[in-house]
Amino acid sequence: MIGAWLVLGLGLGTAFSQAGDSIEVAQAASGQQQKEDYQKKIETKLKELNQELKEWKDKAKKMEEKARSEMDEQLSKLSQKEEEASKKFEELRSKSGKAWEDLKAGVDSAMEDLGKAFDQVRSRFKSS
């Protein structure tokens, strides 16, 4: 009788262990999907902003000297912020687990700064 309980107990322990392993695998897959979704979102946003930056540079070429000088200065700042965000994003892409989570906050912050910089340029030069 004790042997039967022991076997039953071992069987339950194995079942619980396998269930725990399955949960960990599912969580890892879910985390990987979140990472991929986030990366696609950031990549898309960076491409959109990069295209807008090119459009602003084309507009600047057609402006009068004083306005073009001011626009070039603003676009230079935008380019720097875009480079910073892209660098953080590339660093993030190579990480996983806790390191990825830690870097994600930095990417979010860089993207927020970049968005604000674009908003300032849009506001300042919207009629140009």
Helices and strands as residue ranges (DSSP letters): H 2-61, H 65-93, H 97-125
